Amino acid sequence: MKMIKYTKAQKILLKSKIKIQNEIIFTKDSLNRVAAQNVFSPTNYPAGNNTAFDGYAINSKETIGLTRKKIKKFKILKTIAAGDNPKIKNVKKYCSVEIMTGALIPKYFDTIIPIEKINYYPDKKNPKFILIEKRITKNNHVRFAGSDYKKGEKILSAGEIINSSHILAFKSLGVERVVVKKKPKIVFYSTGNEISKKNNIPNWKIRNSNSHYIKSLSNNLYFEIVDGGILRDKDDKLFNKLIHKNFKSKYDIIITNGAVSAGKFDFVPKIIKNFKLSNYFKDVAIRPGKPIMFAKFKNKNQSFFGLPGNPISSAACFKFFVYPYLRLILGMKKEKSFKAKLKNSYSKKKNFTRFLKSKVFINSKGTLQVKVLKGQESFRIKSFTESNAWALFKSGKSTFKKGQLIECFYLLGNQ
């Protein structure tokens, strides 16, 4: 089969959306979940006018005409602390209340005099009145009701990831529950006789690292992953049975790791193509990760990804195929890339898209730069651990010069 361009593969993914249901959860449990609906404030915040300073609340109109030669005593009625009921009955003219920061201002009063500017009568040790010798303007040091959030104002939009600051807002505003997208459930199968779950292995075996890598991503992202185990080279019939079984399960996406190329024991494409499919692609002109495969099962709300077995190829394909697909089905916006100036020139095959392990940094002049790291072969993991981004070198061009702007994406988990 002829390889397709990366851009065409992206278009196929866009047409292959599956539906993810919503669920209602407590906001305290909503960190890193994707909002399924807009969330609005159920109340004004602050709930009422309150003071920004410790001081005394008065009615500003009662200070009109006051001067040093015409001083007025304002009787201190009581002290109101934050959390106290601010209601006062039968407030008479020329009165004041001592009020602490954050306390609601009683209705009769409309301005605050900071405590540092207060003159007491008869004295500070035995204050009965405060003395005012000038006009005080209205609304000094007042935090107005709804000045931060008005009732009905949007807190976050559908498709946004709920973070810790959202949870602070939810709890401040009285939002107890939120509608979120359910976490897509992914079942992940490793393939190959060479794969081992053991730590101590002979040199002809390979430790099963890929499933652990993707499992670690699920801890900070918005999907659930179940390790389906290891399929051996002659487990094609078992794989066929497992897919039928998965159709009846709650898994949204099936992922295999390895066995998608054209080797003797690469049984995955043959099995998948036996099913009725609405959308499909295999072999995309990319490096690393050329043997990538995708299928949307016809009349099923399930999709399939066949990732290459090589760890770096698998990581790249998860980042640039599975991850965008997860954002799509969760109603999220497309991931934002950023551009950085290329530190070292780079050349590649013209018709291939390259995902390169890279280091993004700010140089001494304050310019954002990207360095393509040594060790781009797909089996090399050292350069991956040293990288903090993928640099995307698009097809249609072979030579990229130093100083050229390059599109970059942060590694998953490093956003």
VEXDREN-2710 file (C-alpha; in Angstrom, 1 decimal):
% VEXDREN-2710
k/r/px/py/pz
1/MET/0.0/0.0/0.0
2/LYS/1.2/3.5/-0.9
3/MET/2.1/5.7/2.1
4/ILE/-0.2/8.7/2.7
5/LYS/0.8/12.1/3.9
6/TYR/0.6/13.1/7.5
7/THR/-1.9/15.8/6.7
8/LYS/-4.2/13.3/5.0
9/ALA/-4.0/11.0/8.0
10/GLN/-5.1/13.9/10.2
11/LYS/-8.1/14.5/8.0
12/ILE/-9.1/10.9/8.3
13/LEU/-8.9/11.1/12.1
14/LEU/-11.2/14.2/12.0
15/LYS/-13.8/12.2/10.1
16/SER/-13.6/9.2/12.5
17/LYS/-15.0/10.7/15.7
18/ILE/-16.6/8.4/18.3
19/LYS/-19.0/9.6/21.0
20/ILE/-17.9/9.9/24.6
21/GLN/-20.7/10.2/27.2
22/ASN/-20.9/12.8/29.9
23/GLU/-21.1/12.3/33.6
24/ILE/-21.7/14.5/36.6
25/ILE/-19.0/14.5/39.3
26/PHE/-18.2/16.6/42.4
27/THR/-16.0/19.5/41.7
28/LYS/-13.6/18.4/44.4
29/ASP/-12.9/15.4/42.1
30/SER/-12.7/17.2/38.8
31/LEU/-9.0/18.0/38.5
32/ASN/-7.7/17.3/35.0
33/ARG/-11.1/16.4/33.7
34/VAL/-12.6/17.9/30.5
35/ALA/-15.7/20.0/31.0
36/ALA/-18.6/18.8/28.8
37/GLN/-20.7/21.9/29.4
38/ASN/-20.0/25.6/30.1
39/VAL/-19.9/26.3/33.8
40/PHE/-21.5/29.4/35.2
41/SER/-21.4/31.2/38.5
42/PRO/-24.5/30.5/40.6
43/THR/-24.0/33.6/42.6
44/ASN/-22.3/37.0/42.8
45/TYR/-18.8/37.1/44.1
46/PRO/-18.3/38.9/46.4
47/ALA/-21.8/38.0/47.6
48/GLY/-22.2/41.6/49.1
49/ASN/-20.3/44.8/49.4
50/ASN/-17.4/44.3/51.8
51/THR/-14.4/46.2/53.0
52/ALA/-10.9/46.0/51.6
53/PHE/-9.3/47.4/54.8
54/ASP/-9.7/47.3/58.6
55/GLY/-11.4/50.6/59.4
56/TYR/-14.7/52.3/60.1
57/ALA/-17.8/52.4/57.9
58/ILE/-19.8/55.6/57.7
59/ASN/-22.4/57.3/55.5
60/SER/-20.5/59.7/53.3
61/LYS/-23.4/62.1/53.0
62/GLU/-23.0/62.9/56.7
63/THR/-19.5/64.3/56.1
64/ILE/-20.6/67.1/53.7
65/GLY/-19.5/70.4/55.0
66/LEU/-17.1/69.1/57.7
67/THR/-13.8/70.9/58.2
68/ARG/-11.2/71.3/60.8
69/LYS/-13.3/74.1/62.2
70/LYS/-16.4/72.0/61.9
71/ILE/-15.6/68.6/63.4
72/LYS/-18.3/65.9/63.9
73/LYS/-18.3/63.0/66.3
74/PHE/-19.6/59.7/64.9
75/LYS/-20.8/57.2/67.5
76/ILE/-19.2/53.7/67.4
77/LEU/-22.1/51.3/67.4
78/LYS/-20.3/47.9/67.2
79/THR/-17.5/45.9/65.7
80/ILE/-18.2/43.7/62.6
81/ALA/-15.7/41.0/61.7
82/ALA/-15.5/38.9/58.5
83/GLY/-18.2/36.3/58.8
84/ASP/-20.5/38.4/61.1
85/ASN/-24.1/39.2/60.2
86/PRO/-23.9/42.8/59.1
87/LYS/-27.5/43.7/59.9
88/ILE/-28.0/46.6/62.2
89/LYS/-31.4/47.9/63.3
90/ASN/-32.4/51.6/63.8
91/VAL/-29.2/53.2/62.7
92/LYS/-29.3/56.9/63.6
93/LYS/-27.4/59.7/62.0
94/TYR/-23.7/60.3/62.7
95/CYS/-22.9/56.7/63.6
96/SER/-20.2/54.4/62.5
97/VAL/-19.2/50.7/62.9
98/GLU/-15.7/49.3/63.3
99/ILE/-15.3/46.8/60.4
100/MET/-12.6/44.2/59.6
101/THR/-11.2/43.3/56.2
102/GLY/-13.6/41.1/54.2
103/ALA/-16.7/41.9/56.4
104/LEU/-19.9/42.8/54.7
105/ILE/-20.8/46.5/55.0
106/PRO/-24.2/47.2/56.6
107/LYS/-26.7/48.8/54.2
108/TYR/-26.8/52.3/55.8
109/PHE/-23.0/52.8/55.3
110/ASP/-21.3/53.4/52.0
111/THR/-17.6/54.2/52.6
112/ILE/-14.6/53.1/54.7
113/ILE/-12.0/55.1/56.6
114/PRO/-8.9/53.0/57.1
115/ILE/-8.0/52.5/60.8
116/GLU/-4.7/54.3/60.4
117/LYS/-6.5/57.6/59.7
118/ILE/-8.9/57.5/62.6
119/ASN/-9.0/60.0/65.4
120/TYR/-10.8/58.7/68.5
121/TYR/-12.9/60.4/71.2
122/PRO/-12.4/60.6/74.1
123/ASP/-9.1/58.6/73.4
124/LYS/-7.8/55.5/71.7
125/LYS/-7.9/53.4/74.8
126/ASN/-11.6/54.2/75.5
127/PRO/-13.1/54.9/72.1
128/LYS/-16.7/55.9/72.0
129/PHE/-16.7/58.1/68.9
130/ILE/-14.5/58.8/65.9
131/LEU/-13.8/62.3/64.9
132/ILE/-14.2/63.4/61.3
133/GLU/-13.0/66.8/60.1
134/LYS/-13.4/66.7/56.3
135/ARG/-15.6/65.4/53.6
136/ILE/-15.2/61.7/52.9
137/THR/-16.1/60.5/49.4
138/LYS/-18.4/57.6/48.7
139/ASN/-17.2/54.0/48.1
140/ASN/-13.7/54.3/49.5
141/HIS/-12.1/50.8/50.0
142/VAL/-15.3/49.0/49.1
143/ARG/-15.3/45.7/47.2
144/PHE/-18.6/45.6/45.4
145/ALA/-20.9/42.6/45.2
146/GLY/-20.3/40.8/41.9
147/SER/-17.2/42.8/41.1
148/ASP/-15.2/39.6/40.6
149/TYR/-17.9/37.2/39.3
150/LYS/-21.5/38.2/38.5
151/LYS/-24.3/35.6/38.8
152/GLY/-24.5/33.8/35.5
153/GLU/-21.0/34.7/34.4
154/LYS/-19.0/31.9/32.7
155/ILE/-16.3/30.3/34.7
156/LEU/-15.0/28.0/32.0
157/SER/-16.1/26.7/28.6
158/ALA/-16.9/23.2/27.4
159/GLY/-13.8/21.5/26.2
160/GLU/-11.5/23.1/28.7
161/ILE/-9.4/21.1/31.1
162/ILE/-10.3/21.7/34.8
163/ASN/-7.3/22.9/36.8
164/SER/-6.6/23.8/40.4
165/SER/-7.6/27.4/39.9
166/HIS/-11.0/26.3/38.5
167/ILE/-11.5/24.2/41.6
168/LEU/-10.7/27.3/43.8
169/ALA/-13.3/29.2/41.8
170/PHE/-15.9/26.4/42.0
171/LYS/-15.5/26.2/45.8
172/SER/-15.6/30.0/46.3
173/LEU/-18.7/30.4/44.2
174/GLY/-20.6/27.3/45.5
175/VAL/-20.4/25.1/42.4
176/GLU/-20.7/21.6/43.9
177/ARG/-21.0/19.5/40.7
178/VAL/-19.8/19.8/37.2
179/VAL/-20.7/17.9/33.9
180/VAL/-17.5/16.4/32.4
181/LYS/-16.7/14.0/29.7
182/LYS/-16.1/10.4/30.8
183/LYS/-12.5/9.4/30.5
184/PRO/-12.1/7.4/27.3
185/LYS/-11.2/3.8/28.1
186/ILE/-8.3/2.4/26.2
187/VAL/-7.2/-1.3/26.2
188/PHE/-3.5/-1.7/25.3
189/TYR/-2.0/-4.9/23.9
190/SER/1.8/-5.4/23.5
191/THR/2.8/-7.9/20.8
192/GLY/5.8/-10.1/20.1
193/ASN/7.7/-13.0/21.5
194/GLU/10.5/-10.7/22.4
195/ILE/8.4/-8.7/24.9
196/SER/8.8/-9.6/28.6
197/LYS/7.3/-8.3/31.8
198/LYS/10.3/-9.5/33.8
199/ASN/13.1/-7.2/34.8
200/ASN/16.0/-9.7/34.6
201/ILE/15.9/-10.8/31.0
202/PRO/18.4/-12.4/28.5
203/ASN/19.7/-10.1/25.8
204/TRP/17.3/-11.4/23.1
205/LYS/14.3/-10.2/25.1
206/ILE/12.9/-6.7/25.5
207/ARG/11.3/-5.2/28.6
208/ASN/7.7/-4.1/28.1
209/SER/8.3/-0.3/28.5
210/ASN/5.7/1.1/26.0
211/SER/2.6/0.1/28.1
212/HIS/4.2/1.6/31.2
213/TYR/4.9/4.9/29.3
214/ILE/1.3/5.3/28.1
215/LYS/0.0/4.2/31.5
216/SER/2.1/7.0/33.1
217/LEU/0.5/9.5/30.7
218/SER/-3.0/8.5/31.8
219/ASN/-2.1/9.6/35.4
220/ASN/-2.0/13.3/34.3
221/LEU/-4.2/13.3/31.2
222/TYR/-7.8/12.5/30.7
223/PHE/-8.0/8.8/29.7
224/GLU/-8.0/5.4/31.4
225/ILE/-5.8/2.7/30.1
226/VAL/-6.1/-1.1/30.8
227/ASP/-3.1/-3.3/30.1
228/GLY/-4.5/-6.1/27.9
229/GLY/-1.4/-8.2/28.2
230/ILE/1.1/-9.5/25.6
231/LEU/0.0/-11.1/22.3
232/ARG/2.6/-13.5/21.0
233/ASP/3.6/-14.0/17.4
234/LYS/1.1/-16.7/16.8
235/ASP/-1.8/-15.2/18.7
236/ASP/-3.7/-13.9/15.6
237/LYS/-6.8/-16.0/16.4
238/LEU/-6.7/-14.8/20.0
239/PHE/-6.5/-11.2/18.9
240/ASN/-9.5/-11.7/16.6
241/LYS/-11.5/-13.1/19.6
242/LEU/-10.4/-10.2/21.8
243/ILE/-11.7/-7.6/19.4
244/HIS/-15.1/-9.3/19.3
245/LYS/-15.0/-9.4/23.1
246/ASN/-14.0/-5.7/23.2
247/PHE/-17.0/-4.7/21.1
248/LYS/-19.2/-5.8/24.0
249/SER/-17.0/-4.1/26.6
250/LYS/-16.8/-0.5/27.6
251/TYR/-13.5/0.2/25.8
252/ASP/-13.6/3.1/23.4
253/ILE/-10.2/2.6/21.8
254/ILE/-8.2/-0.5/21.2
255/ILE/-4.4/0.0/20.8
256/THR/-1.8/-2.6/19.8
257/ASN/1.9/-2.0/20.1
258/GLY/3.9/-3.8/17.3
259/ALA/2.9/-6.3/14.7
260/VAL/1.7/-3.7/12.2
261/SER/4.5/-3.8/9.6
262/ALA/4.8/-6.4/6.8
263/GLY/6.8/-9.1/8.6
264/LYS/5.9/-12.8/8.9
265/PHE/4.4/-12.4/12.3
266/ASP/2.8/-8.9/11.8
267/PHE/-0.7/-10.2/12.0
268/VAL/-2.5/-7.0/13.2
269/PRO/-3.4/-5.4/9.8
270/LYS/-4.8/-8.6/8.4
271/ILE/-7.1/-9.2/11.4
272/ILE/-8.3/-5.6/11.5
273/LYS/-9.1/-5.5/7.8
274/ASN/-11.4/-8.5/8.2
275/PHE/-13.8/-6.2/10.1
276/LYS/-16.2/-3.7/8.6
277/LEU/-14.4/-0.4/8.7
278/SER/-15.7/3.1/8.0
279/ASN/-12.3/4.8/8.0
280/TYR/-8.8/3.4/7.7
281/PHE/-5.2/4.2/7.0
282/LYS/-1.9/2.4/7.3
283/ASP/1.6/3.6/6.5
284/VAL/2.0/7.3/6.8
285/ALA/5.1/9.1/5.4
286/ILE/6.5/10.0/8.8
287/ARG/9.7/9.3/10.8
288/PRO/9.7/7.9/13.4
289/GLY/6.7/5.7/13.3
290/LYS/6.1/4.7/9.7
291/PRO/4.1/1.5/10.5
292/ILE/1.2/3.4/12.1
293/MET/-2.3/2.2/11.6
294/PHE/-5.8/3.5/12.3
295/ALA/-9.3/2.1/11.8
296/LYS/-12.8/3.2/12.8
297/PHE/-15.1/0.1/13.1
298/LYS/-18.3/0.5/11.1
299/ASN/-21.5/0.8/13.1
300/LYS/-19.4/0.6/16.3
301/ASN/-18.5/3.4/18.7
302/GLN/-15.0/2.2/18.8
303/SER/-11.7/2.9/17.1
304/PHE/-8.3/1.1/16.7
305/PHE/-4.7/2.3/16.6
306/GLY/-1.8/0.1/15.7
307/LEU/1.3/1.7/17.0
308/PRO/4.9/0.6/16.0
309/GLY/6.7/-1.5/18.5
310/ASN/9.8/0.6/18.8
311/PRO/9.6/2.8/22.0
312/ILE/10.3/6.1/20.4
313/SER/8.2/5.4/17.4
314/SER/5.4/4.4/19.7
315/ALA/5.8/7.6/21.8
316/ALA/5.8/9.8/18.6
317/CYS/2.7/8.1/17.2
318/PHE/0.8/8.4/20.4
319/LYS/1.7/12.1/20.6
320/PHE/0.8/12.9/17.0
321/PHE/-2.1/10.5/16.3
322/VAL/-3.7/9.1/19.4
323/TYR/-3.4/12.3/21.5
324/PRO/-5.0/14.6/18.9
325/TYR/-7.8/12.0/18.5
326/LEU/-8.4/12.0/22.2
327/ARG/-8.8/15.8/22.2
328/LEU/-11.2/15.5/19.2
329/ILE/-13.5/13.0/20.8
330/LEU/-13.5/14.9/24.1
331/GLY/-14.6/18.2/22.4
332/MET/-11.3/19.9/23.2
333/LYS/-9.6/22.5/21.0
334/LYS/-6.7/21.4/18.8
335/GLU/-3.4/21.4/20.8
336/LYS/-1.5/24.7/20.3
337/SER/2.0/24.5/18.9
338/PHE/4.6/27.1/19.3
339/LYS/7.5/28.3/17.1
340/ALA/11.2/28.5/18.0
341/LYS/14.3/29.4/16.0
342/LEU/16.3/26.5/14.8
343/LYS/19.7/26.4/16.5
344/ASN/21.3/23.8/14.2
345/SER/20.6/23.2/10.5
346/TYR/18.8/20.0/9.6
347/SER/18.1/18.0/6.4
348/LYS/15.7/15.2/5.8
349/LYS/13.9/13.4/2.9
350/LYS/11.6/15.8/1.2
351/ASN/8.4/13.8/1.2
352/PHE/8.5/12.7/4.8
353/THR/7.3/14.5/7.9
354/ARG/9.8/14.2/10.8
355/PHE/9.1/14.3/14.5
356/LEU/12.4/15.1/16.1
357/LYS/13.5/14.8/19.7
358/SER/14.5/18.4/20.6
359/LYS/15.5/20.8/23.3
360/VAL/13.6/24.1/23.5
361/PHE/15.3/26.9/25.5
362/ILE/15.7/30.7/25.8
363/ASN/19.2/31.9/24.8
364/SER/21.1/34.7/26.3
365/LYS/19.4/37.2/24.0
366/GLY/16.0/36.1/25.2
367/THR/15.2/34.3/21.9
368/LEU/13.3/31.0/22.0
369/GLN/15.4/28.4/20.2
370/VAL/15.1/24.7/19.4
371/LYS/18.0/22.3/19.2
372/VAL/17.6/19.1/17.3
373/LEU/19.3/16.5/19.6
374/LYS/21.8/13.9/18.5
375/GLY/20.6/10.3/18.4
376/GLN/17.4/10.6/16.3
377/GLU/17.3/6.9/15.5
378/SER/14.0/5.5/16.8
379/PHE/15.7/2.9/19.1
380/ARG/17.6/5.6/21.1
381/ILE/15.9/6.6/24.3
382/LYS/18.7/8.7/25.8
383/SER/17.9/11.6/23.5
384/PHE/14.2/11.3/24.4
385/THR/15.0/11.6/28.1
386/GLU/17.1/14.7/27.4
387/SER/14.4/16.3/25.2
388/ASN/11.5/18.6/26.3
389/ALA/9.8/18.9/22.9
390/TRP/9.1/17.5/19.6
391/ALA/10.1/19.6/16.6
392/LEU/7.9/19.1/13.6
393/PHE/9.6/19.2/10.2
394/LYS/6.9/19.1/7.6
395/SER/7.0/17.3/4.2
396/GLY/7.6/19.2/1.0
397/LYS/11.0/20.5/2.1
398/SER/14.3/18.8/2.7
399/THR/16.6/21.5/4.1
400/PHE/16.0/23.6/7.2
401/LYS/18.5/26.4/7.9
402/LYS/19.8/27.7/11.2
403/GLY/17.5/30.6/12.4
404/GLN/14.4/29.3/10.6
405/LEU/11.2/29.2/12.7
406/ILE/10.2/25.6/13.4
407/GLU/6.8/24.4/14.8
408/CYS/7.2/22.7/18.1
409/PHE/5.1/20.7/20.6
410/TYR/5.9/20.0/24.2
411/LEU/6.2/16.4/25.3
412/LEU/3.1/14.9/26.7
413/GLY/3.1/15.5/30.5
414/ASN/5.4/18.5/30.1
415/GLN/2.8/21.1/29.0
END
